[in-house]
Amino acid sequence: MTPETPVRRPNPLRWLWYAYGGGLPARHASWVLHDTTCRTWWLRHVLRAIAQIAPFVIAIIVFVPGPLWLRMMCALGGAIMGLIFSISYLHETAEHRLVKAGYPVGTGPATRAERTADKDAAAAERYAARYRRPSGPVDDER
């Protein structure tokens, strides 16, 4: 895939398939790269996880017998555990999505690093200017 490839978003049904771990057609490969490497890639991952967890939360609240507060607390506890598990595998999941879209292993971290290289270099310069002493002898009162 080249950076000049147009980004084609999947339709809502294909996105739902993608959110549940399904692969997308090759024409959406540039969108998968964008989805897993843009500035908000981690937030997109969390939203996909919420889309995966939501049907179970709704089913617990609607179909499990018992007081509403108990059903809601059970659903909330399960949702929190699901999100913790999902977030703990954030990088691996993004990398797996890229490999399924046809990109080589390591594309995600490399692309994210490339996109933030200028910002990282500027931050390093600010840090060096603020906290590092100039090299060479210090001219103290002699």
N, CA, C and O atoms as a GROMACS GRO file, in nm:
protein
  568
    1MET      N    1   0.084  -0.119   0.000
    1MET     CA    2   0.000   0.000   0.000
    1MET      C    3   0.089   0.125   0.000
    1MET      O    4   0.190   0.130   0.069
    2THR      N    5   0.049   0.221  -0.076
    2THR     CA    6   0.124   0.346  -0.081
    2THR      C    7   0.048   0.452  -0.004
    2THR      O    8  -0.074   0.443   0.010
    3PRO      N    9   0.120   0.552   0.046
    3PRO     CA   10   0.051   0.658   0.120
    3PRO      C   11  -0.048   0.735   0.036
    3PRO      O   12  -0.138   0.800   0.090
    4GLU      N   13  -0.034   0.730  -0.099
    4GLU     CA   14  -0.124   0.805  -0.187
    4GLU      C   15  -0.256   0.731  -0.209
    4GLU      O   16  -0.346   0.787  -0.271
    5THR      N   17  -0.269   0.608  -0.162
    5THR     CA   18  -0.392   0.531  -0.180
    5THR      C   19  -0.506   0.602  -0.108
    5THR      O   20  -0.492   0.636   0.009
    6PRO      N   21  -0.619   0.625  -0.177
    6PRO     CA   22  -0.729   0.695  -0.111
    6PRO      C   23  -0.787   0.611   0.004
    6PRO      O   24  -0.792   0.489  -0.003
    7VAL      N   25  -0.828   0.680   0.106
    7VAL     CA   26  -0.885   0.615   0.224
    7VAL      C   27  -1.035   0.597   0.201
    7VAL      O   28  -1.108   0.695   0.188
    8ARG      N   29  -1.080   0.472   0.196
    8ARG     CA   30  -1.222   0.441   0.176
    8ARG      C   31  -1.275   0.380   0.305
    8ARG      O   32  -1.235   0.271   0.345
    9ARG      N   33  -1.366   0.452   0.367
    9ARG     CA   34  -1.428   0.402   0.490
    9ARG      C   35  -1.522   0.287   0.458
    9ARG      O   36  -1.590   0.288   0.355
   10PRO      N   37  -1.528   0.188   0.546
   10PRO     CA   38  -1.625   0.081   0.525
   10PRO      C   39  -1.765   0.128   0.564
   10PRO      O   40  -1.780   0.223   0.642
   11ASN      N   41  -1.866   0.063   0.508
   11ASN     CA   42  -2.003   0.098   0.546
   11ASN      C   43  -2.029   0.049   0.689
   11ASN      O   44  -1.948  -0.028   0.742
   12PRO      N   45  -2.139   0.090   0.752
   12PRO     CA   46  -2.162   0.053   0.892
   12PRO      C   47  -2.163  -0.097   0.919
   12PRO      O   48  -2.114  -0.141   1.023
   13LEU      N   49  -2.217  -0.177   0.828
   13LEU     CA   50  -2.217  -0.323   0.850
   13LEU      C   51  -2.076  -0.381   0.841
   13LEU      O   52  -2.039  -0.467   0.921
   14ARG      N   53  -1.999  -0.334   0.745
   14ARG     CA   54  -1.860  -0.381   0.736
   14ARG      C   55  -1.780  -0.334   0.856
   14ARG      O   56  -1.694  -0.407   0.906
   15TRP      N   57  -1.805  -0.212   0.904
   15TRP     CA   58  -1.735  -0.163   1.023
   15TRP      C   59  -1.768  -0.251   1.143
   15TRP      O   60  -1.679  -0.284   1.222
   16LEU      N   61  -1.894  -0.290   1.157
   16LEU     CA   62  -1.933  -0.377   1.268
   16LEU      C   63  -1.862  -0.512   1.255
   16LEU      O   64  -1.814  -0.566   1.355
   17TRP      N   65  -1.854  -0.566   1.134
   17TRP     CA   66  -1.780  -0.689   1.110
   17TRP      C   67  -1.633  -0.670   1.151
   17TRP      O   68  -1.575  -0.756   1.216
   18TYR      N   69  -1.575  -0.557   1.110
   18TYR     CA   70  -1.436  -0.523   1.144
   18TYR      C   71  -1.419  -0.508   1.295
   18TYR      O   72  -1.319  -0.555   1.350
   19ALA      N   73  -1.515  -0.444   1.362
   19ALA     CA   74  -1.507  -0.425   1.507
   19ALA      C   75  -1.506  -0.558   1.580
   19ALA      O   76  -1.443  -0.572   1.685
   20TYR      N   77  -1.577  -0.658   1.525
   20TYR     CA   78  -1.582  -0.790   1.588
   20TYR      C   79  -1.466  -0.880   1.544
   20TYR      O   80  -1.463  -0.998   1.577
   21GLY      N   81  -1.370  -0.823   1.470
   21GLY     CA   82  -1.249  -0.898   1.436
   21GLY      C   83  -1.244  -0.950   1.294
   21GLY      O   84  -1.147  -1.016   1.257
   22GLY      N   85  -1.344  -0.922   1.214
   22GLY     CA   86  -1.345  -0.968   1.075
   22GLY      C   87  -1.252  -0.885   0.988
   22GLY      O   88  -1.218  -0.772   1.021
   23GLY      N   89  -1.212  -0.942   0.879
   23GLY     CA   90  -1.126  -0.871   0.784
   23GLY      C   91  -1.210  -0.790   0.686
   23GLY      O   92  -1.327  -0.819   0.662
   24LEU      N   93  -1.148  -0.688   0.631
   24LEU     CA   94  -1.213  -0.604   0.531
   24LEU      C   95  -1.154  -0.632   0.393
   24LEU      O   96  -1.042  -0.682   0.384
   25PRO      N   97  -1.228  -0.601   0.287
   25PRO     CA   98  -1.172  -0.617   0.152
   25PRO      C   99  -1.048  -0.530   0.132
   25PRO      O  100  -1.026  -0.433   0.206
   26ALA      N  101  -0.968  -0.564   0.033
   26ALA     CA  102  -0.841  -0.494   0.008
   26ALA      C  103  -0.861  -0.345  -0.018
   26ALA      O  104  -0.771  -0.265   0.010
   27ARG      N  105  -0.976  -0.306  -0.071
   27ARG     CA  106  -0.997  -0.164  -0.101
   27ARG      C  107  -1.002  -0.079   0.025
   27ARG      O  108  -0.989   0.044   0.018
   28HIS      N  109  -1.022  -0.141   0.141
   28HIS     CA  110  -1.026  -0.068   0.268
   28HIS      C  111  -0.894  -0.075   0.345
   28HIS      O  112  -0.887  -0.030   0.459
   29ALA      N  113  -0.790  -0.130   0.285
   29ALA     CA  114  -0.662  -0.147   0.354
   29ALA      C  115  -0.604  -0.013   0.400
   29ALA      O  116  -0.549  -0.004   0.509
   30SER      N  117  -0.615   0.090   0.317
   30SER     CA  118  -0.561   0.221   0.358
   30SER      C  119  -0.639   0.278   0.476
   30SER      O  120  -0.582   0.348   0.559
   31TRP      N  121  -0.768   0.248   0.483
   31TRP     CA  122  -0.847   0.293   0.598
   31TRP      C  123  -0.804   0.218   0.724
   31TRP      O  124  -0.798   0.277   0.831
   32VAL      N  125  -0.775   0.089   0.713
   32VAL     CA  126  -0.728   0.012   0.829
   32VAL      C  127  -0.597   0.071   0.879
   32VAL      O  128  -0.576   0.083   1.000
   33LEU      N  129  -0.508   0.107   0.787
   33LEU     CA  130  -0.382   0.171   0.827
   33LEU      C  131  -0.411   0.302   0.900
   33LEU      O  132  -0.351   0.330   1.004
   34HIS      N  133  -0.500   0.382   0.846
   34HIS     CA  134  -0.536   0.508   0.912
   34HIS      C  135  -0.600   0.481   1.048
   34HIS      O  136  -0.568   0.548   1.146
   35ASP      N  137  -0.690   0.383   1.054
   35ASP     CA  138  -0.763   0.353   1.176
   35ASP      C  139  -0.671   0.308   1.288
   35ASP      O  140  -0.697   0.338   1.405
   36THR      N  141  -0.565   0.238   1.256
   36THR     CA  142  -0.476   0.184   1.359
   36THR      C  143  -0.351   0.266   1.383
   36THR      O  144  -0.268   0.230   1.466
   37THR      N  145  -0.335   0.378   1.311
   37THR     CA  146  -0.214   0.459   1.330
   37THR      C  147  -0.240   0.608   1.344
   37THR      O  148  -0.146   0.684   1.366
   38CYS      N  149  -0.365   0.653   1.334
   38CYS     CA  150  -0.391   0.796   1.345
   38CYS      C  151  -0.373   0.842   1.490
   38CYS      O  152  -0.348   0.761   1.579
   39ARG      N  153  -0.386   0.969   1.514
   39ARG     CA  154  -0.365   1.027   1.646
   39ARG      C  155  -0.459   0.967   1.750
   39ARG      O  156  -0.421   0.954   1.866
   40THR      N  157  -0.579   0.931   1.710
   40THR     CA  158  -0.679   0.879   1.804
   40THR      C  159  -0.697   0.727   1.790
   40THR      O  160  -0.806   0.675   1.817
   41TRP      N  161  -0.594   0.658   1.748
   41TRP     CA  162  -0.607   0.514   1.723
   41TRP      C  163  -0.647   0.437   1.848
   41TRP      O  164  -0.724   0.341   1.840
   42TRP      N  165  -0.597   0.477   1.961
   42TRP     CA  166  -0.630   0.406   2.086
   42TRP      C  167  -0.776   0.429   2.124
   42TRP      O  168  -0.842   0.339   2.176
   43LEU      N  169  -0.827   0.549   2.098
   43LEU     CA  170  -0.968   0.578   2.127
   43LEU      C  171  -1.059   0.497   2.034
   43LEU      O  172  -1.163   0.447   2.076
   44ARG      N  173  -1.018   0.484   1.908
   44ARG     CA  174  -1.094   0.403   1.813
   44ARG      C  175  -1.099   0.257   1.861
   44ARG      O  176  -1.201   0.190   1.846
   45HIS      N  177  -0.987   0.210   1.917
   45HIS     CA  178  -0.985   0.073   1.970
   45HIS      C  179  -1.084   0.058   2.084
   45HIS      O  180  -1.157  -0.041   2.091
   46VAL      N  181  -1.088   0.156   2.174
   46VAL     CA  182  -1.181   0.151   2.287
   46VAL      C  183  -1.325   0.153   2.237
   46VAL      O  184  -1.409   0.080   2.291
   47LEU      N  185  -1.355   0.233   2.137
   47LEU     CA  186  -1.491   0.236   2.082
   47LEU      C  187  -1.530   0.104   2.018
   47LEU      O  188  -1.644   0.060   2.029
   48ARG      N  189  -1.434   0.039   1.950
   48ARG     CA  190  -1.462  -0.094   1.895
   48ARG      C  191  -1.488  -0.194   2.007
   48ARG      O  192  -1.576  -0.279   1.995
   49ALA      N  193  -1.414  -0.184   2.116
   49ALA     CA  194  -1.435  -0.274   2.230
   49ALA      C  195  -1.572  -0.250   2.293
   49ALA      O  196  -1.640  -0.346   2.332
   50ILE      N  197  -1.613  -0.126   2.302
   50ILE     CA  198  -1.746  -0.095   2.356
   50ILE      C  199  -1.854  -0.154   2.265
   50ILE      O  200  -1.954  -0.206   2.313
   51ALA      N  201  -1.833  -0.144   2.133
   51ALA     CA  202  -1.929  -0.203   2.040
   51ALA      C  203  -1.937  -0.355   2.058
   51ALA      O  204  -2.044  -0.414   2.039
   52GLN      N  205  -1.827  -0.418   2.093
   52GLN     CA  206  -1.827  -0.563   2.117
   52GLN      C  207  -1.896  -0.599   2.248
   52GLN      O  208  -1.964  -0.701   2.256
   53ILE      N  209  -1.879  -0.516   2.349
   53ILE     CA  210  -1.931  -0.546   2.482
   53ILE      C  211  -2.078  -0.509   2.496
   53ILE      O  212  -2.149  -0.572   2.574
   54ALA      N  213  -2.125  -0.408   2.424
   54ALA     CA  214  -2.260  -0.354   2.440
   54ALA      C  215  -2.371  -0.458   2.432
   54ALA      O  216  -2.461  -0.454   2.516
   55PRO      N  217  -2.370  -0.550   2.335
   55PRO     CA  218  -2.481  -0.648   2.332
   55PRO      C  219  -2.489  -0.734   2.458
   55PRO      O  220  -2.598  -0.769   2.503
   56PHE      N  221  -2.375  -0.768   2.515
   56PHE     CA  222  -2.375  -0.847   2.637
   56PHE      C  223  -2.427  -0.767   2.756
   56PHE      O  224  -2.500  -0.820   2.840
   57VAL      N  225  -2.390  -0.642   2.761
   57VAL     CA  226  -2.440  -0.554   2.869
   57VAL      C  227  -2.592  -0.542   2.859
   57VAL      O  228  -2.663  -0.555   2.959
   58ILE      N  229  -2.641  -0.519   2.739
   58ILE     CA  230  -2.786  -0.507   2.719
   58ILE      C  231  -2.856  -0.638   2.754
   58ILE      O  232  -2.960  -0.637   2.820
   59ALA      N  233  -2.799  -0.750   2.712
   59ALA     CA  234  -2.861  -0.880   2.741
   59ALA      C  235  -2.866  -0.906   2.892
   59ALA      O  236  -2.965  -0.958   2.942
   60ILE      N  237  -2.761  -0.871   2.963
   60ILE     CA  238  -2.761  -0.890   3.109
   60ILE      C  239  -2.869  -0.805   3.174
   60ILE      O  240  -2.943  -0.853   3.260
   61ILE      N  241  -2.878  -0.680   3.133
   61ILE     CA  242  -2.976  -0.590   3.194
   61ILE      C  243  -3.118  -0.634   3.161
   61ILE      O  244  -3.206  -0.624   3.247
   62VAL      N  245  -3.143  -0.682   3.040
   62VAL     CA  246  -3.279  -0.716   2.998
   62VAL      C  247  -3.321  -0.856   3.042
   62VAL      O  248  -3.434  -0.873   3.089
   63PHE      N  249  -3.235  -0.956   3.029
   63PHE     CA  250  -3.279  -1.094   3.045
   63PHE      C  251  -3.246  -1.160   3.179
   63PHE      O  252  -3.311  -1.258   3.215
   64VAL      N  253  -3.149  -1.111   3.252
   64VAL     CA  254  -3.114  -1.174   3.379
   64VAL      C  255  -3.216  -1.133   3.485
   64VAL      O  256  -3.245  -1.014   3.498
   65PRO      N  257  -3.270  -1.230   3.560
   65PRO     CA  258  -3.367  -1.193   3.663
   65PRO      C  259  -3.297  -1.130   3.784
   65PRO      O  260  -3.180  -1.157   3.811
   66GLY      N  261  -3.371  -1.048   3.854
   66GLY     CA  262  -3.320  -0.984   3.975
   66GLY      C  263  -3.346  -0.835   3.973
   66GLY      O  264  -3.397  -0.781   3.875
   67PRO      N  265  -3.310  -0.770   4.083
   67PRO     CA  266  -3.331  -0.625   4.089
   67PRO      C  267  -3.250  -0.551   3.982
   67PRO      O  268  -3.140  -0.593   3.944
   68LEU      N  269  -3.305  -0.443   3.934
   68LEU     CA  270  -3.239  -0.366   3.827
   68LEU      C  271  -3.101  -0.319   3.869
   68LEU      O  272  -3.007  -0.325   3.789
   69TRP      N  273  -3.086  -0.273   3.992
   69TRP     CA  274  -2.956  -0.222   4.036
   69TRP      C  275  -2.851  -0.333   4.032
   69TRP      O  276  -2.736  -0.308   3.998
   70LEU      N  277  -2.889  -0.454   4.066
   70LEU     CA  278  -2.795  -0.566   4.064
   70LEU      C  279  -2.756  -0.603   3.920
   70LEU      O  280  -2.639  -0.628   3.892
   71ARG      N  281  -2.855  -0.606   3.831
   71ARG     CA  282  -2.826  -0.635   3.690
   71ARG      C  283  -2.734  -0.529   3.631
   71ARG      O  284  -2.642  -0.561   3.555
   72MET      N  285  -2.759  -0.403   3.666
   72MET     CA  286  -2.676  -0.295   3.612
   72MET      C  287  -2.534  -0.302   3.668
   72MET      O  288  -2.438  -0.277   3.595
   73MET      N  289  -2.520  -0.335   3.794
   73MET     CA  290  -2.386  -0.346   3.853
   73MET      C  291  -2.310  -0.465   3.794
   73MET      O  292  -2.190  -0.455   3.769
   74CYS      N  293  -2.379  -0.575   3.772
   74CYS     CA  294  -2.315  -0.691   3.708
   74CYS      C  295  -2.270  -0.656   3.566
   74CYS      O  296  -2.159  -0.689   3.525
   75ALA      N  297  -2.356  -0.589   3.492
   75ALA     CA  298  -2.323  -0.549   3.355
   75ALA      C  299  -2.206  -0.450   3.355
   75ALA      O  300  -2.117  -0.460   3.271
   76LEU      N  301  -2.207  -0.356   3.448
   76LEU     CA  302  -2.098  -0.258   3.457
   76LEU      C  303  -1.967  -0.327   3.492
   76LEU      O  304  -1.864  -0.298   3.432
   77GLY      N  305  -1.970  -0.418   3.588
   77GLY     CA  306  -1.849  -0.491   3.626
   77GLY      C  307  -1.794  -0.572   3.510
   77GLY      O  308  -1.673  -0.572   3.486
   78GLY      N  309  -1.881  -0.639   3.437
   78GLY     CA  310  -1.836  -0.716   3.321
   78GLY      C  311  -1.780  -0.626   3.211
   78GLY      O  312  -1.680  -0.660   3.148
   79ALA      N  313  -1.845  -0.512   3.190
   79ALA     CA  314  -1.797  -0.418   3.088
   79ALA      C  315  -1.660  -0.363   3.125
   79ALA      O  316  -1.573  -0.350   3.039
   80ILE      N  317  -1.641  -0.330   3.251
   80ILE     CA  318  -1.511  -0.278   3.294
   80ILE      C  319  -1.402  -0.383   3.276
   80ILE      O  320  -1.293  -0.353   3.228
   81MET      N  321  -1.432  -0.507   3.315
   81MET     CA  322  -1.334  -0.615   3.298
   81MET      C  323  -1.303  -0.637   3.150
   81MET      O  324  -1.188  -0.658   3.113
   82GLY      N  325  -1.406  -0.633   3.066
   82GLY     CA  326  -1.384  -0.649   2.922
   82GLY      C  327  -1.297  -0.538   2.865
   82GLY      O  328  -1.210  -0.563   2.782
   83LEU      N  329  -1.321  -0.414   2.910
   83LEU     CA  330  -1.240  -0.302   2.861
   83LEU      C  331  -1.096  -0.312   2.910
   83LEU      O  332  -1.003  -0.282   2.835
   84ILE      N  333  -1.077  -0.354   3.034
   84ILE     CA  334  -0.940  -0.371   3.085
   84ILE      C  335  -0.866  -0.476   3.000
   84ILE      O  336  -0.752  -0.454   2.960
   85PHE      N  337  -0.932  -0.587   2.975
   85PHE     CA  338  -0.870  -0.692   2.893
   85PHE      C  339  -0.840  -0.640   2.753
   85PHE      O  340  -0.732  -0.664   2.699
   86SER      N  341  -0.934  -0.569   2.693
   86SER     CA  342  -0.916  -0.517   2.558
   86SER      C  343  -0.801  -0.417   2.551
   86SER      O  344  -0.720  -0.420   2.459
   87ILE      N  345  -0.795  -0.328   2.648
   87ILE     CA  346  -0.690  -0.225   2.648
   87ILE      C  347  -0.552  -0.287   2.673
   87ILE      O  348  -0.451  -0.237   2.625
   88SER      N  349  -0.549  -0.396   2.749
   88SER     CA  350  -0.419  -0.459   2.776
   88SER      C  351  -0.358  -0.518   2.649
   88SER      O  352  -0.236  -0.536   2.642
   89TYR      N  353  -0.440  -0.549   2.548
   89TYR     CA  354  -0.390  -0.602   2.422
   89TYR      C  355  -0.407  -0.502   2.307
   89TYR      O  356  -0.423  -0.542   2.191
   90LEU      N  357  -0.404  -0.376   2.338
   90LEU     CA  358  -0.424  -0.268   2.242
   90LEU      C  359  -0.327  -0.276   2.124
   90LEU      O  360  -0.370  -0.276   2.009
   91HIS      N  361  -0.198  -0.283   2.152
   91HIS     CA  362  -0.097  -0.282   2.046
   91HIS      C  363  -0.103  -0.410   1.962
   91HIS      O  364  -0.092  -0.405   1.839
   92GLU      N  365  -0.119  -0.523   2.028
   92GLU     CA  366  -0.124  -0.649   1.955
   92GLU      C  367  -0.246  -0.656   1.863
   92GLU      O  368  -0.236  -0.704   1.750
   93THR      N  369  -0.359  -0.608   1.911
   93THR     CA  370  -0.481  -0.610   1.830
   93THR      C  371  -0.466  -0.521   1.707
   93THR      O  372  -0.505  -0.559   1.597
   94ALA      N  373  -0.410  -0.401   1.727
   94ALA     CA  374  -0.390  -0.310   1.613
   94ALA      C  375  -0.295  -0.372   1.511
   94ALA      O  376  -0.319  -0.363   1.391
   95GLU      N  377  -0.189  -0.434   1.559
   95GLU     CA  378  -0.093  -0.496   1.468
   95GLU      C  379  -0.158  -0.612   1.392
   95GLU      O  380  -0.132  -0.631   1.273
   96HIS      N  381  -0.240  -0.690   1.460
   96HIS     CA  382  -0.308  -0.802   1.395
   96HIS      C  383  -0.403  -0.752   1.286
   96HIS      O  384  -0.414  -0.814   1.179
   97ARG      N  385  -0.473  -0.642   1.311
   97ARG     CA  386  -0.562  -0.585   1.210
   97ARG      C  387  -0.484  -0.542   1.086
   97ARG      O  388  -0.530  -0.561   0.974
   98LEU      N  389  -0.366  -0.484   1.107
   98LEU     CA  390  -0.283  -0.441   0.995
   98LEU      C  391  -0.232  -0.560   0.914
   98LEU      O  392  -0.229  -0.556   0.791
   99VAL      N  393  -0.192  -0.666   0.983
   99VAL     CA  394  -0.143  -0.785   0.913
   99VAL      C  395  -0.257  -0.846   0.830
   99VAL      O  396  -0.234  -0.889   0.717
  100LYS      N  397  -0.380  -0.850   0.887
  100LYS     CA  398  -0.493  -0.903   0.811
  100LYS      C  399  -0.524  -0.817   0.690
  100LYS      O  400  -0.577  -0.866   0.590
  101ALA      N  401  -0.492  -0.686   0.696
  101ALA     CA  402  -0.517  -0.596   0.584
  101ALA      C  403  -0.406  -0.604   0.479
  101ALA      O  404  -0.415  -0.538   0.375
  102GLY      N  405  -0.301  -0.684   0.504
  102GLY     CA  406  -0.196  -0.702   0.404
  102GLY      C  407  -0.068  -0.627   0.431
  102GLY      O  408   0.020  -0.626   0.345
  103TYR      N  409  -0.055  -0.564   0.544
  103TYR     CA  410   0.068  -0.491   0.576
  103TYR      C  411   0.166  -0.582   0.648
  103TYR      O  412   0.124  -0.676   0.716
  104PRO      N  413   0.296  -0.557   0.634
  104PRO     CA  414   0.394  -0.641   0.705
  104PRO      C  415   0.393  -0.614   0.856
  104PRO      O  416   0.351  -0.508   0.901
  105VAL      N  417   0.440  -0.712   0.931
  105VAL     CA  418   0.448  -0.698   1.078
  105VAL      C  419   0.539  -0.579   1.109
  105VAL      O  420   0.645  -0.564   1.049
  106GLY      N  421   0.497  -0.496   1.203
  106GLY     CA  422   0.575  -0.380   1.243
  106GLY      C  423   0.531  -0.251   1.177
  106GLY      O  424   0.585  -0.144   1.208
  107THR      N  425   0.435  -0.257   1.089
  107THR     CA  426   0.389  -0.137   1.018
  107THR      C  427   0.325  -0.038   1.114
  107THR      O  428   0.349   0.083   1.102
  108GLY      N  429   0.245  -0.085   1.208
  108GLY     CA  430   0.175   0.005   1.301
  108GLY      C  431   0.269   0.090   1.384
  108GLY      O  432   0.260   0.212   1.380
  109PRO      N  433   0.359   0.027   1.462
  109PRO     CA  434   0.450   0.109   1.542
  109PRO      C  435   0.539   0.200   1.457
  109PRO      O  436   0.565   0.314   1.495
  110ALA      N  437   0.586   0.149   1.342
  110ALA     CA  438   0.671   0.231   1.255
  110ALA      C  439   0.596   0.353   1.203
  110ALA      O  440   0.650   0.463   1.200
  111THR      N  441   0.472   0.334   1.161
  111THR     CA  442   0.392   0.445   1.107
  111THR      C  443   0.360   0.546   1.215
  111THR      O  444   0.367   0.667   1.192
  112ARG      N  445   0.323   0.497   1.335
  112ARG     CA  446   0.294   0.590   1.444
  112ARG      C  447   0.418   0.668   1.484
  112ARG      O  448   0.410   0.787   1.513
  113ALA      N  449   0.535   0.602   1.486
  113ALA     CA  450   0.660   0.670   1.519
  113ALA      C  451   0.696   0.774   1.413
  113ALA      O  452   0.743   0.883   1.445
  114GLU      N  453   0.673   0.739   1.287
  114GLU     CA  454   0.702   0.832   1.177
  114GLU      C  455   0.613   0.956   1.186
  114GLU      O  456   0.658   1.068   1.162
  115ARG      N  457   0.486   0.934   1.219
  115ARG     CA  458   0.392   1.046   1.226
  115ARG      C  459   0.419   1.139   1.344
  115ARG      O  460   0.382   1.256   1.340
  116THR      N  461   0.484   1.088   1.447
  116THR     CA  462   0.511   1.172   1.564
  116THR      C  463   0.658   1.210   1.575
  116THR      O  464   0.699   1.267   1.676
  117ALA      N  465   0.739   1.179   1.474
  117ALA     CA  466   0.883   1.205   1.480
  117ALA      C  467   0.913   1.353   1.500
  117ALA      O  468   0.998   1.388   1.582
  118ASP      N  469   0.846   1.441   1.427
  118ASP     CA  470   0.871   1.585   1.440
  118ASP      C  471   0.837   1.633   1.580
  118ASP      O  472   0.911   1.711   1.640
  119LYS      N  473   0.724   1.587   1.633
  119LYS     CA  474   0.682   1.627   1.767
  119LYS      C  475   0.780   1.575   1.872
  119LYS      O  476   0.812   1.645   1.968
  120ASP      N  477   0.828   1.452   1.854
  120ASP     CA  478   0.923   1.395   1.948
  120ASP      C  479   1.056   1.469   1.944
  120ASP      O  480   1.117   1.492   2.048
  121ALA      N  481   1.101   1.506   1.824
  121ALA     CA  482   1.226   1.579   1.810
  121ALA      C  483   1.215   1.717   1.875
  121ALA      O  484   1.308   1.762   1.942
  122ALA      N  485   1.103   1.784   1.856
  122ALA     CA  486   1.083   1.916   1.918
  122ALA      C  487   1.079   1.903   2.070
  122ALA      O  488   1.133   1.989   2.140
  123ALA      N  489   1.016   1.799   2.121
  123ALA     CA  490   1.012   1.778   2.266
  123ALA      C  491   1.151   1.751   2.321
  123ALA      O  492   1.185   1.799   2.429
  124ALA      N  493   1.231   1.674   2.248
  124ALA     CA  494   1.368   1.647   2.292
  124ALA      C  495   1.452   1.774   2.295
  124ALA      O  496   1.533   1.794   2.385
  125GLU      N  497   1.433   1.860   2.196
  125GLU     CA  498   1.505   1.988   2.194
  125GLU      C  499   1.465   2.076   2.311
  125GLU      O  500   1.550   2.138   2.375
  126ARG      N  501   1.335   2.083   2.340
  126ARG     CA  502   1.289   2.162   2.455
  126ARG      C  503   1.347   2.108   2.585
  126ARG      O  504   1.388   2.184   2.673
  127TYR      N  505   1.349   1.974   2.597
  127TYR     CA  506   1.404   1.912   2.718
  127TYR      C  507   1.552   1.945   2.732
  127TYR      O  508   1.598   1.982   2.841
  128ALA      N  509   1.626   1.932   2.623
  128ALA     CA  510   1.769   1.959   2.627
  128ALA      C  511   1.796   2.106   2.661
  128ALA      O  512   1.888   2.135   2.737
  129ALA      N  513   1.718   2.196   2.605
  129ALA     CA  514   1.739   2.339   2.632
  129ALA      C  515   1.706   2.373   2.777
  129ALA      O  516   1.768   2.463   2.834
  130ARG      N  517   1.611   2.305   2.834
  130ARG     CA  518   1.568   2.339   2.969
  130ARG      C  519   1.651   2.272   3.078
  130ARG      O  520   1.683   2.336   3.178
  131TYR      N  521   1.687   2.146   3.061
  131TYR     CA  522   1.743   2.070   3.172
  131TYR      C  523   1.890   2.032   3.158
  131TYR      O  524   1.949   1.986   3.256
  132ARG      N  525   1.948   2.047   3.046
  132ARG     CA  526   2.089   2.009   3.030
  132ARG      C  527   2.176   2.132   3.036
  132ARG      O  528   2.146   2.237   2.980
  133ARG      N  529   2.285   2.115   3.106
  133ARG     CA  530   2.380   2.226   3.115
  133ARG      C  531   2.460   2.232   2.986
  133ARG      O  532   2.480   2.130   2.920
  134PRO      N  533   2.505   2.349   2.950
  134PRO     CA  534   2.590   2.358   2.832
  134PRO      C  535   2.719   2.281   2.856
  134PRO      O  536   2.772   2.279   2.967
  135SER      N  537   2.770   2.218   2.750
  135SER     CA  538   2.893   2.141   2.765
  135SER      C  539   3.011   2.237   2.770
  135SER      O  540   3.004   2.350   2.722
  136GLY      N  541   3.117   2.191   2.828
  136GLY     CA  542   3.237   2.274   2.842
  136GLY      C  543   3.249   2.326   2.984
  136GLY      O  544   3.161   2.302   3.068
  137PRO      N  545   3.357   2.396   3.011
  137PRO     CA  546   3.379   2.446   3.148
  137PRO      C  547   3.277   2.553   3.184
  137PRO      O  548   3.237   2.635   3.100
  138VAL      N  549   3.237   2.551   3.308
  138VAL     CA  550   3.143   2.650   3.357
  138VAL      C  551   3.224   2.764   3.412
  138VAL      O  552   3.318   2.743   3.488
  139ASP      N  553   3.189   2.884   3.375
  139ASP     CA  554   3.265   3.002   3.415
  139ASP      C  555   3.214   3.050   3.552
  139ASP      O  556   3.127   3.138   3.560
  140ASP      N  557   3.269   2.991   3.657
  140ASP     CA  558   3.234   3.036   3.793
  140ASP      C  559   3.321   3.154   3.830
  140ASP      O  560   3.418   3.187   3.762
  141GLU      N  561   3.286   3.215   3.940
  141GLU     CA  562   3.365   3.329   3.988
  141GLU      C  563   3.503   3.278   4.024
  141GLU      O  564   3.516   3.191   4.110
  142ARG      N  565   3.605   3.330   3.960
  142ARG     CA  566   3.742   3.287   3.987
  142ARG      C  567   3.820   3.397   4.047
  142ARG      O  568   3.938   3.381   4.077
   0.00000   0.00000   0.00000
